[in-house]
Amino acid sequence: MFSEKKEKQTQVSERNVISKNTSIKGDIISEGDFRVEGNVEGTIQTAGRVIIGSSGSVKGKVTCNNADIDGKFSGELLVNNLLTLKATAQISGDVVISKLSVEPGAEFNATCVMKGSIKELKNEKATKEKTA
């Protein structure tokens, strides 16, 4: 008479926004996307996308699947898939990516390593540490 309904688990992509006139110091870990219009000093780690807007600034370490940068970034950037730099982007530091898209006018003053995935880099580091 009554049948049990099996609920399908749908992946909800959360969107987190750090708005203008907001400053955060510390570590941020989430499964959802991030949009930064304010200032972040620290670590952002997400399985989603990180978007640094034109008024946004991030100083520290970012690990994500995709990144779109319109503002300023300084530090270590690890992107599993695509890094897109808009014309007003200003990047400095160390960058490890799989794919790169740069619009004319973007400032890209960083050491850049292109890998198939971040996992390859982690495996390389682990292998080097074992042999050292």
C-alpha positions in Angstrom: 0.0 0.0 0.0 2.7 2.5 1.0 5.9 2.4 -0.9 9.1 3.7 0.3 10.5 6.5 -1.8 14.2 6.4 -2.3 15.3 10.0 -2.2 17.9 10.9 -4.8 20.8 12.8 -3.4 21.4 15.8 -5.4 24.6 17.7 -5.2 23.8 21.2 -4.0 26.4 23.8 -5.1 26.6 26.4 -2.4 27.7 29.9 -3.3 29.6 31.9 -0.7 30.2 35.6 -1.1 32.7 37.7 0.7 31.4 41.2 -0.2 33.1 44.6 -0.5 34.3 46.2 2.7 34.7 42.8 4.3 38.1 41.4 5.4 38.7 37.9 6.5 42.0 36.5 8.0 42.1 32.7 8.4 41.3 29.4 6.7 38.2 28.8 4.7 37.2 25.2 3.8 34.0 24.5 1.8 32.5 22.3 -0.9 30.8 25.2 -2.6 31.9 28.1 -4.8 33.4 31.3 -3.5 33.1 34.8 -4.8 35.5 37.3 -3.2 34.8 41.0 -3.6 36.5 42.0 -0.3 39.8 41.0 1.1 41.0 37.5 2.3 44.3 36.8 3.9 44.8 33.1 4.5 43.7 29.8 2.9 40.7 29.1 0.7 40.1 25.4 0.0 37.1 24.3 -2.1 36.0 21.6 -4.5 34.2 24.3 -6.4 35.1 27.5 -8.2 36.8 30.6 -6.7 36.0 33.9 -8.3 38.0 37.0 -7.3 36.0 40.0 -8.4 37.4 43.3 -9.7 37.4 44.7 -6.2 38.6 41.5 -4.5 42.0 40.7 -3.2 43.4 37.4 -1.9 46.7 36.9 -0.2 47.6 33.4 0.8 46.9 29.9 -0.6 43.9 28.9 -2.8 43.1 25.3 -3.7 40.1 24.8 -6.0 38.8 23.1 -9.1 38.4 26.3 -11.3 39.3 29.9 -10.7 38.2 33.2 -12.4 40.3 36.1 -11.4 39.4 39.7 -12.1 41.1 41.3 -9.0 44.3 40.7 -7.1 45.9 37.5 -6.0 49.3 37.0 -4.2 50.5 33.6 -3.0 50.1 30.0 -3.9 47.3 29.1 -6.4 46.5 25.4 -7.0 43.8 24.9 -9.7 42.8 21.4 -10.7 41.2 22.4 -14.0 40.9 25.9 -15.6 42.4 29.3 -14.4 40.8 32.2 -16.2 42.5 35.6 -15.8 40.4 38.6 -16.8 41.9 41.8 -18.3 42.1 43.5 -14.8 43.7 40.5 -13.0 46.9 41.0 -11.1 48.6 37.7 -10.1 51.9 37.1 -8.3 53.3 34.0 -6.6 53.3 30.3 -7.5 50.7 28.9 -9.7 49.9 25.2 -10.5 47.2 24.6 -13.1 45.9 22.2 -15.7 44.6 24.8 -18.2 45.1 28.6 -18.5 43.1 31.4 -20.2 44.5 34.9 -20.1 42.8 38.0 -21.5 45.0 40.8 -22.9 45.9 43.3 -20.1 46.1 40.8 -17.3 49.3 41.0 -15.1 50.7 37.5 -14.6 54.0 37.7 -12.6 54.2 34.2 -11.2 56.0 30.9 -11.6 53.6 28.6 -13.4 53.6 24.8 -13.6 51.0 23.1 -15.8 50.0 19.6 -14.8 47.3 17.2 -15.7 46.0 17.4 -12.1 47.1 18.5 -8.7 47.2 14.8 -7.7 50.2 14.3 -10.0 52.1 17.2 -8.3 51.3 15.7 -4.8 52.5 12.3 -5.9 55.7 13.9 -7.3 56.3 15.7 -4.0 55.7 12.5 -2.0 58.1 10.6 -4.3 60.8 13.2 -3.9 60.4 13.3 -0.1 60.8 9.5 0.1 64.0 9.5 -2.0 65.5 12.5 -0.1 
